[in-house]
């Protein structure tokens, strides 16, 4: 694995984490 691949995977997983957190927050707010 090259440095570029590691960077891309890290960036992608970070993006997915942010998207999931926002989605989860929207659901929680809707139920409150």
Backbone bond lengths (Angstrom), bond angles and torsions (degrees), N, CA, C in turn:
res aa  C-N    CA-C-N  psi(-1)  N-CA   C-N-CA  omega(-1)  CA-C   N-CA-C  phi
1 X - - - 1.474 - - 1.533 110.01 -
2 X 1.311 115.62 133.06 1.460 119.99 179.85 1.520 110.15 -87.83
3 X 1.332 116.03 168.01 1.464 119.96 178.58 1.525 110.67 -61.66
4 X 1.322 116.20 -36.50 1.462 120.28 179.63 1.520 112.16 -62.61
5 X 1.340 115.95 -39.61 1.464 120.57 179.62 1.525 110.60 -66.00
6 X 1.340 116.21 -43.62 1.471 121.29 179.31 1.524 109.99 -61.55
7 X 1.342 115.59 -43.23 1.471 120.51 -179.77 1.526 110.73 -63.60
8 X 1.339 116.40 -44.15 1.459 121.09 -179.27 1.527 111.01 -62.97
9 X 1.333 116.66 -42.37 1.468 120.87 -179.67 1.527 110.71 -66.30
10 X 1.323 116.25 -40.99 1.464 120.85 179.20 1.524 111.25 -64.02
11 X 1.354 115.32 -42.13 1.462 120.77 -179.78 1.517 110.13 -66.10
12 X 1.325 116.44 -41.39 1.465 121.76 -178.51 1.526 110.83 -65.71
13 X 1.341 116.92 -44.72 1.463 120.35 -179.58 1.525 110.39 -65.92
14 X 1.329 116.74 -34.40 1.463 120.53 177.44 1.518 110.51 -65.78
15 X 1.336 116.08 -41.14 1.457 121.82 -179.97 1.521 110.39 -64.27
16 X 1.351 116.68 -42.23 1.462 121.79 179.36 1.530 110.23 -64.55
17 X 1.334 116.44 -40.11 1.462 121.03 179.44 1.525 110.59 -62.52
18 X 1.341 116.82 -44.26 1.472 121.18 179.47 1.528 110.53 -63.84
19 X 1.335 116.37 -44.00 1.465 120.90 -179.10 1.531 110.52 -63.36
20 X 1.340 116.24 -41.97 1.464 120.87 -179.93 1.525 111.07 -65.40
21 X 1.340 116.17 -40.67 1.466 120.95 179.66 1.528 110.78 -63.39
22 X 1.346 116.33 -43.13 1.463 120.54 179.21 1.524 110.80 -64.45
23 X 1.335 116.15 -40.66 1.462 121.70 179.76 1.528 110.20 -64.03
24 X 1.344 115.91 -43.62 1.460 121.73 179.86 1.528 110.64 -64.51
25 X 1.334 116.31 -41.57 1.461 121.41 179.10 1.529 110.67 -62.23
26 X 1.327 116.55 -41.52 1.469 121.10 -179.86 1.521 110.85 -62.16
27 X 1.333 116.50 -39.19 1.470 120.85 179.20 1.529 110.64 -67.85
28 X 1.333 116.61 -44.20 1.468 121.12 -179.58 1.520 110.46 -62.62
29 X 1.347 116.94 -44.14 1.469 121.42 179.94 1.526 110.50 -61.86
30 X 1.326 116.73 -37.57 1.459 121.53 -178.82 1.532 110.99 -65.20
31 X 1.339 116.80 -33.27 1.469 120.39 -178.05 1.522 113.18 -85.57
32 X 1.321 117.94 -15.55 1.468 120.54 -178.44 1.529 111.33 -75.26
